[in-house]
């Protein structure tokens, strides 16, 4: 007979922090945390998560795209399944808590509820790819579950020329079955996700947790500016078609438009093609990431931005081309679930709940295509994320865990 030792939330939070350290050891780099989709590190991390799920009393399995699942089985299910989760993959040189903390919190929540029964199954999922680090195709894991898997992704190749199809086969998956086990809306009760805030609001207001109201929509573009390469010493400035100075003006215009329109926009990559110290740039490529919690504001700002960039190119006698490489609609979290989260936050913290939007994308935005979604933010130090300096307090994790436990009980 197995003996279960009851733990308080403080002890569970401390264990959670230790598990975060263990999970961070599954990395492609010895000097930082990098864990991408369909890699040996993905396999090792999910094997470890499966073990922790089993120790929490959950049934475990891997789905068609490599997501790791655990289930608290109801002895007499009369309602659709409740799903909890987040992602286990990381960006390059990441922090330990983005995504991973949410997975561990969900597992520990069900470990704490091991002796309780519910009229529905409760599933925990570690989504295998949210960041898009390897194939630049974000939210693969949740897209498969929500019925949004794009079969064209299978032909996308990584930096080494390995296609997703090849990588799936090497991982032991059948690419022809990718997305075939998507959930049906009528079979899902709701989706709940805990996540570090990745912003400074909660810390500025000295709050451990906050209730997410919605997730910003986003568009990403790959842009190319083409001019005329020439000798840096012989072509007068007034006669140049300098792709780099044109791109520079465009980048400043993007920044100004974001400020004026109340959106956020970022040029994360900029590269001179075949550049040299004594050559006028003939071709420049750069990316744009533009986001807003309001879909209409996002659409308006995007249109005006692209029109401005075309105008700059025309004035400088340059060619401007851009490709929309990613888009996600702004998503509002379920009002009912927001109120549930607020109720448990107020019970646990004995203070009013703070409501705030998310500027970052999450698996919840895709799961919203399938079911009602609700998110809880946990404070992170200085709002730092996607960075090895990412940090959370054990005491905040304890509060988040207590809230998650009460949230699950509220569905009974």
Secondary structure as the mmCIF struct_conf table of DSSP 4:
data_model
#
loop_
_struct_conf.conf_type_id
_struct_conf.id
_struct_conf.beg_label_comp_id
_struct_conf.beg_label_asym_id
_struct_conf.beg_label_seq_id
_struct_conf.end_label_comp_id
_struct_conf.end_label_asym_id
_struct_conf.end_label_seq_id
HELX_LH_PP_P HELX_LH_PP_P1 UNK A 2 UNK A 6
HELX_RH_AL_P HELX_RH_AL_P1 UNK A 9 UNK A 24
TURN_TY1_P TURN_TY1_P1 UNK A 25 UNK A 25
BEND BEND1 UNK A 28 UNK A 28
BEND BEND2 UNK A 30 UNK A 32
STRN STRN1 UNK A 33 UNK A 33
TURN_TY1_P TURN_TY1_P2 UNK A 37 UNK A 38
BEND BEND3 UNK A 39 UNK A 39
HELX_RH_AL_P HELX_RH_AL_P2 UNK A 40 UNK A 55
TURN_TY1_P TURN_TY1_P3 UNK A 56 UNK A 57
STRN STRN2 UNK A 59 UNK A 62
TURN_TY1_P TURN_TY1_P4 UNK A 64 UNK A 65
BEND BEND4 UNK A 66 UNK A 66
STRN STRN3 UNK A 68 UNK A 72
TURN_TY1_P TURN_TY1_P5 UNK A 75 UNK A 76
BEND BEND5 UNK A 79 UNK A 79
HELX_LH_PP_P HELX_LH_PP_P2 UNK A 80 UNK A 80
STRN STRN4 UNK A 81 UNK A 87
TURN_TY1_P TURN_TY1_P6 UNK A 92 UNK A 93
STRN STRN5 UNK A 94 UNK A 94
BEND BEND6 UNK A 96 UNK A 97
TURN_TY1_P TURN_TY1_P7 UNK A 98 UNK A 99
HELX_RH_AL_P HELX_RH_AL_P3 UNK A 100 UNK A 112
TURN_TY1_P TURN_TY1_P8 UNK A 113 UNK A 115
BEND BEND7 UNK A 119 UNK A 120
STRN STRN6 UNK A 122 UNK A 127
BEND BEND8 UNK A 128 UNK A 128
BEND BEND9 UNK A 130 UNK A 131
TURN_TY1_P TURN_TY1_P9 UNK A 133 UNK A 135
BEND BEND10 UNK A 136 UNK A 136
TURN_TY1_P TURN_TY1_P10 UNK A 138 UNK A 139
HELX_RH_AL_P HELX_RH_AL_P4 UNK A 140 UNK A 145
TURN_TY1_P TURN_TY1_P11 UNK A 146 UNK A 147
HELX_RH_3T_P HELX_RH_3T_P1 UNK A 151 UNK A 155
STRN STRN7 UNK A 157 UNK A 157
TURN_TY1_P TURN_TY1_P12 UNK A 159 UNK A 160
BEND BEND11 UNK A 161 UNK A 161
STRN STRN8 UNK A 163 UNK A 163
HELX_RH_AL_P HELX_RH_AL_P5 UNK A 164 UNK A 171
TURN_TY1_P TURN_TY1_P13 UNK A 172 UNK A 172
HELX_RH_3T_P HELX_RH_3T_P2 UNK A 175 UNK A 177
TURN_TY1_P TURN_TY1_P14 UNK A 178 UNK A 181
HELX_LH_PP_P HELX_LH_PP_P3 UNK A 182 UNK A 184
HELX_RH_3T_P HELX_RH_3T_P3 UNK A 185 UNK A 187
STRN STRN9 UNK A 188 UNK A 196
BEND BEND12 UNK A 199 UNK A 200
HELX_RH_AL_P HELX_RH_AL_P6 UNK A 201 UNK A 204
TURN_TY1_P TURN_TY1_P15 UNK A 205 UNK A 206
BEND BEND13 UNK A 208 UNK A 208
STRN STRN10 UNK A 209 UNK A 215
STRN STRN11 UNK A 217 UNK A 226
STRN STRN12 UNK A 230 UNK A 231
TURN_TY1_P TURN_TY1_P16 UNK A 232 UNK A 234
BEND BEND14 UNK A 235 UNK A 235
HELX_RH_3T_P HELX_RH_3T_P4 UNK A 237 UNK A 239
HELX_RH_AL_P HELX_RH_AL_P7 UNK A 243 UNK A 261
TURN_TY1_P TURN_TY1_P17 UNK A 262 UNK A 262
STRN STRN13 UNK A 264 UNK A 266
STRN STRN14 UNK A 270 UNK A 272
TURN_TY1_P TURN_TY1_P18 UNK A 273 UNK A 274
TURN_TY1_P TURN_TY1_P19 UNK A 277 UNK A 278
STRN STRN15 UNK A 279 UNK A 280
STRN STRN16 UNK A 283 UNK A 292
BEND BEND15 UNK A 293 UNK A 294
HELX_RH_AL_P HELX_RH_AL_P8 UNK A 295 UNK A 315
TURN_TY1_P TURN_TY1_P20 UNK A 316 UNK A 317
STRN STRN17 UNK A 319 UNK A 328
STRN STRN18 UNK A 331 UNK A 332
HELX_LH_PP_P HELX_LH_PP_P4 UNK A 333 UNK A 334
HELX_RH_AL_P HELX_RH_AL_P9 UNK A 335 UNK A 349
BEND BEND16 UNK A 350 UNK A 351
HELX_LH_PP_P HELX_LH_PP_P5 UNK A 352 UNK A 354
STRN STRN19 UNK A 355 UNK A 358
BEND BEND17 UNK A 359 UNK A 360
HELX_RH_AL_P HELX_RH_AL_P10 UNK A 363 UNK A 367
TURN_TY1_P TURN_TY1_P21 UNK A 368 UNK A 370
BEND BEND18 UNK A 371 UNK A 371
STRN STRN20 UNK A 373 UNK A 378
HELX_RH_3T_P HELX_RH_3T_P5 UNK A 381 UNK A 383
BEND BEND19 UNK A 386 UNK A 387
TURN_TY1_P TURN_TY1_P22 UNK A 388 UNK A 389
HELX_RH_AL_P HELX_RH_AL_P11 UNK A 394 UNK A 409
TURN_TY1_P TURN_TY1_P23 UNK A 410 UNK A 411
#
